Amino acid sequence: MAAIIYYHNPRCSKSRQGLALFEARNIELKVRHYLDTPLDIAELTELLARLQSPLASLVRTNETSWKAMNIDIGDQQRTLEAIVEDPRLLQRPIADDGQRAFIGRPPEAMLALLDNA
């Protein structure tokens, strides 16, 4: 099984819950504190492809900074640039094995990475 990268914000309860789910199953993770080490445009583009979800699922659209930017969510380039500018806009948590990625809303959704592992 490929190493799972866990995009984590320790201040987020869902992120902590997701981390606990993997830890309870003794799954080794590479935890990336994305607020400290933000993703760049290339990483976000690749992550979005592995999520196989609409662009809107990657963005925390209720954040004040997102609303202030007044960006069309259909504009992928500008949306990804906004996440680079303000990493708090990245939905969390996300688990990514390099082939597939899942957003942990609910946290149990990320356990799909363990299927067929």
C-alpha positions, 0 to 999 in steps of 0.5 A: 500500500502506498503511503497515505498523505494526510492533509491535516489542520489540528485545530479542526475537529473533523481533521482530528477525528479522521486522524484518530480513525487511521491511528486506531487502525495502525495505518501509517500516515505522512501528516502534512500540516497544510497551513504550515506547508501550503500546497502549490498550484501543481499539487492542488491540480493533481490532488483535485484529479485524484479526488474525482470530485467537483472543484467546489468540494475542495474549497471551504466556500463559507470562509470569510476570505473566500466570500471577500475574493468574489471568485467564480467557483467555475474558474479552476485556475483562480480558485486554486490560486485563491487556495495557494494565497489562503490555505485555510480555504482548502477543505479538510481533512484529505487523505491521499494515497497518490492514486485516490484521495478522499475528503473526510466529510464525514471522516469515515469517507477517507477509509475508502483508501483502505479498500482493496489495499 
